[in-house]
Amino acid sequence: MAPLKERLRSDLTTAMKARDQVRVATIRMALSAINTEEVAGDAHRELSDDEVVTVLGREQKKRRESAEAFDGAGRTELAERERAEQAVLDDYLPTQISDEDLATIVEAVISETGAAGPKQMGVVMKAVQPQVAGRADGRRVSAEVKRQLSGS
């Protein structure tokens, strides 16, 4: 079993004993998403830590988007709940890359690929994504690539 998945299970037990409802619900949701991913496809398989991080990143993105939607609808208590769940998931994800480091990586990829202009954004994104996987949100990466390719 992947060490990250083991850690989630152990933390679930700890959170249950502490009666931390938000943490319990969030970890259960995360484990459920991981199990769903494991049984998807032809055969059951065990996810690696990297795959678990990908699933958790997807769940975190859902929480962020839900919080934004709830804020827009004036449902602040539900938005706060989503943010609390997002904070729990943050504990299990790699530290986010800084804006400066992201800019440096994008700059290096642009010079490597010789990309010039926004039309070649796909080429740059394709090369940058594997380098920042799990450490930078796609929206942040996209915005930085656009900024550098448009020359601003």
Steps between C-alpha positions, in 0.01 A plus 500: 500500500622850420640679806280804435188284498616334826550846651148601397354188667701557817403869511134400454517289815667784690241753379215266599640466851537880520143542367626741231197480269639707213824303492317165521262591217781635281730201547210259439418688179865484393529127572176440313634689196823297518306171520282604207812572296649162597200302374448707184591322179543130432682385811535611862842649565685673781573869437853633543563805718521719188161376384354558848634858490332547161166380642537726804588795275184439300293489820662821623416672171136392542497654850646828371249523215210416735612766748510760221152395383360516855656844552340619178163372620538664841525166684794593721462214752520242221795683343681493836438125530651445154804711597542300820498178297750655259730581794486136616595382149790751495665294776537206261608683185852614410587859584392738227778641285570873541409749227869578446591132454205452265608801294856360480377158383271654238779729380738204463242297307426792267869537418541120457202468266562829321133586545402852397152638534177378653434253216768269640354493850407130466859401427624685808220371726572142392865537603435693824223280645717193580755722677244658732252213536317521831693810605322763290139536396438486124342845514817651650720328242276609214496862619881508529553343156255750345670790676846403377395410146310826455811686619345685792 
